[in-house]
Amino acid sequence: MHIEPGVVAGAKIALSYAIAAAAATFLVKEIIKTTPARDVAAFAVRALLATVAVFIFFEVLPKHPVGVSEVHFILGSTLFLIFGAGPTAIGLAAGLLMQGLFFAPIDLPQYFMNVTTLLVPLFAVSALAKRIIAPKTAYVDLKYSQALALSTAYQGGVVLWVAFWAVYGQGFGAENMANIMAFGGAYMLVVVIEPLADLGVLAAAKALHRLEGSGLVSDRVYKGAA
């Protein structure tokens, strides 16, 4: 989902700063509201693990430029289910920044566009999970339909945000719209894989029940909401 250089340029890029600032403000408020002081160390460990995972996803897993962006296996809903929304958000932002700093400096001017394209769908998935997963349900007991809904929401959100930035930067011209459609069609194929990844990782977590209470994974992996 890396917006290609030049898709949004000049003064228009300032909008990405404003949206990223709003996303960061929302994230900080959510972290303060949902993370007790006693859990700060565990939160930091999960954020670090999420960062490492995101960096690996971006640099090791296959990626292909299509249309206005690139198709990546971000596995956002998988990270959300294992680490929780806050650590995953930090991991997405930090992993993306590391990739830009060390491997793709050409992407740095687009960083705030790319990071909001990752974070806003994550916030939507967090809200959706509260609606479709019963409070007493541990994530290791999720059904395929629930994993599919979360994955579709995340990947669909990424596609919508990429489309927004592309139209904002380049308008509704035929070539731009064709590039957006090509990206969207290719990217949504990830939905075929991600729910299986979600359930596979959760099945592994269920087998590794010693992780419960370790702080390395979200409490919701093994038990319902308090």
Sequence and secondary structure as in RCSB ss.txt:
>XXXX:A:sequence
MHIEPGVVAGAKIALSYAIAAAAATFLVKEIIKTTPARDVAAFAVRALLATVAVFIFFEVLPKHPVGVSEVHFIL
GSTLFLIFGAGPTAIGLAAGLLMQGLFFAPIDLPQYFMNVTTLLVPLFAVSALAKRIIAPKTAYVDLKYSQALAL
STAYQGGVVLWVAFWAVYGQGFGAENMANIMAFGGAYMLVVVIEPLADLGVLAAAKALHRLEGSGLVSDRVYKGA
A
>XXXX:A:secstr
    TTSS GGGGHHHHHHHHHHHHHHHHHHHHH  GGGHHHHHHHHHHHHHHHHHHHHTS EEEETTEEEE   
HHHHHHHH HHHHHHHHHHHHHHHHHHT GGGGGGHHHHHHHHHHHHHHHHHHHHHHS TT  GGG  HHHHHHH
HHHHHHHHHHHHHHHHHHHHTT HHHHHHHHHHHHHHTTHHHHHHHHHHHHHHHHHH GGGTTSSSS GGGTS  
 
